[in-house]
Amino acid sequence: MPAAQPAALALSRAFLWILIGFNLFAGVLIVLALPGSFVFEPVFHDFFAKQPSVRGGMLIPVLRLWMLFAAVTVAAVHVMLMRVLAIIETVRAGDPFVPENAVRLKTIAWCLLGLQLLHLVSGVMARLMNAAGSHIDWQWAGLSGWLAVVLVFVLARVFEEGTRIRADLGAMI
């Protein structure tokens, strides 16, 4: 294996662990913020009462719902990052074309699809927040994420077929 590949794998692993750490930190913040929104609800109502253009009675429940969707997002990202890390480990071991990686890729594709759908839900949440007087600028992310979903599903299928062919060849030899 060329020297650049182990270095790239090591950097990829380190980067993934950093992303996993940030993602888990975000999850902890969400888990703390949700009950905090109930504890500090009177403070929020008092704050929003001073701003006539904001309807705090509508804003707070929408924020809570958005936090629940954010928690689902954190979970999907965590599953996806852990599967990518597991694939990298098989590459480091020198045998990435295993059936487990096809399953991991399919799981990653489902997570990506879920994240794309959650992005659309964020658009709805932003619209509801804006209707309550907030000013959230949500934008369509484009087609690249949807294309990534399709590509990873196709790649998962390629891995399935490749591992099946590899197994058939191994049985013939």
C-alpha positions in Angstrom: 0.0 0.0 0.0 1.5 3.4 -1.0 2.5 5.6 1.9 -0.1 8.2 1.0 -3.0 5.8 1.6 -2.2 5.0 5.3 -1.7 8.7 5.9 -5.1 9.5 4.2 -6.8 6.8 6.3 -5.3 8.1 9.5 -6.4 11.6 8.7 -9.9 10.3 7.7 -10.2 8.4 11.0 -9.1 11.4 13.0 -11.5 13.7 11.1 -14.3 11.3 11.7 -13.6 11.1 15.4 -13.7 14.9 15.6 -17.0 14.9 13.8 -18.4 12.3 16.1 -17.3 14.3 19.1 -18.9 17.5 17.8 -22.1 15.6 16.9 -22.3 14.0 20.3 -21.7 17.4 21.9 -24.6 18.8 19.8 -26.7 15.9 21.0 -25.9 16.7 24.7 -26.8 20.3 24.1 -30.2 19.3 22.6 -30.9 16.9 25.4 -30.2 19.7 27.9 -32.0 22.4 26.0 -35.3 20.5 25.7 -36.1 20.2 29.4 -34.5 23.7 29.9 -37.2 25.1 27.6 -39.8 23.9 30.1 -37.8 25.1 33.1 -37.2 28.6 31.7 -40.6 28.9 29.9 -41.8 31.8 32.0 -38.5 33.7 31.3 -39.1 33.1 27.5 -42.7 34.3 27.8 -41.6 37.5 29.6 -38.9 38.1 27.0 -41.2 37.6 24.1 -43.9 39.7 25.7 -41.6 42.7 25.3 -41.5 42.1 21.5 -44.9 42.6 20.1 -44.0 41.2 16.7 -43.1 37.8 18.2 -45.8 35.3 19.3 -44.0 33.4 22.1 -47.0 31.2 22.7 -46.4 29.7 19.2 -42.7 30.1 19.0 -41.8 28.0 22.1 -43.8 24.8 21.1 -42.3 25.0 17.5 -38.8 25.3 19.0 -39.4 22.2 21.1 -40.6 20.3 18.1 -37.6 21.5 16.2 -35.3 20.3 19.0 -36.9 16.8 18.7 -36.1 16.8 15.0 -32.6 18.0 15.7 -32.1 15.0 18.1 -33.2 12.7 15.3 -30.7 14.4 13.1 -27.9 13.9 15.6 -28.8 10.2 15.8 -28.8 9.7 12.0 -25.5 11.5 11.7 -24.0 9.4 14.5 -25.1 6.1 12.9 -23.7 7.3 9.5 -20.4 8.4 10.9 -19.9 5.2 12.8 -20.6 3.2 9.7 -18.1 5.2 7.7 -15.6 4.6 10.4 -16.2 0.9 10.3 -15.7 0.9 6.5 -12.4 2.7 7.0 -11.3 0.0 9.5 -11.9 -2.7 6.8 -9.8 -0.7 4.4 -7.0 -0.4 7.0 -7.3 -4.2 7.5 -6.8 -4.6 3.8 -10.2 -6.2 3.0 -12.9 -3.6 2.2 -14.9 -5.8 -0.1 -16.8 -7.6 2.5 -20.6 -8.1 2.7 -20.7 -6.0 5.9 -19.6 -3.0 4.0 -22.5 -3.3 1.6 -24.8 -3.3 4.6 -23.0 -0.3 6.0 -23.3 1.6 2.8 -27.0 0.9 2.6 -27.4 2.1 6.2 -25.4 5.3 5.3 -27.7 5.8 2.3 -30.8 5.5 4.5 -29.2 8.0 6.9 -28.5 10.4 4.1 -32.0 10.1 2.8 -33.3 10.8 6.4 -31.1 13.8 6.6 -32.4 15.1 3.3 -35.9 14.7 4.6 -35.0 16.3 7.9 -33.6 19.3 6.0 -37.0 19.7 4.4 -38.6 19.5 7.8 -36.3 22.2 8.9 -37.7 24.4 6.2 -41.2 23.8 7.5 -40.0 24.5 11.0 -38.3 27.8 9.9 -41.5 28.8 8.1 -43.5 28.1 11.3 -41.0 30.1 13.4 -41.2 33.0 10.9 -45.0 32.9 11.2 -44.5 33.3 14.9 -42.4 36.4 14.3 -38.9 35.0 14.1 -36.5 35.7 11.3 -34.9 32.5 10.1 -33.4 32.3 6.7 -33.8 28.7 5.5 -32.6 27.9 2.0 -33.0 24.9 -0.3 -29.7 23.0 -0.3 -30.0 21.9 -3.9 -29.8 18.6 -5.5 -26.3 17.5 -4.5 -27.6 15.8 -1.2 -30.3 13.9 -3.1 -27.7 12.8 -5.7 -25.5 11.6 -2.9 -28.3 9.5 -1.6 -28.8 7.8 -5.0 -25.0 7.3 -5.4 -24.6 5.7 -2.0 -27.5 3.3 -2.7 -26.0 2.4 -6.0 -22.6 2.0 -4.4 -24.1 -0.3 -1.8 -25.6 -2.4 -4.6 -22.2 -2.5 -6.3 -20.6 -3.8 -3.1 -23.3 -6.4 -2.7 -22.8 -7.7 -6.2 -19.0 -7.5 -5.9 -18.9 -9.5 -2.7 -21.3 -12.0 -4.2 -19.0 -12.4 -7.3 -16.0 -12.6 -5.0 -17.6 -15.4 -3.0 -18.5 -17.3 -6.2 -14.9 -17.0 -7.4 -13.6 -18.2 -4.1 -15.9 -21.2 -4.2 -14.7 -22.1 -7.7 -11.0 -21.9 -6.9 
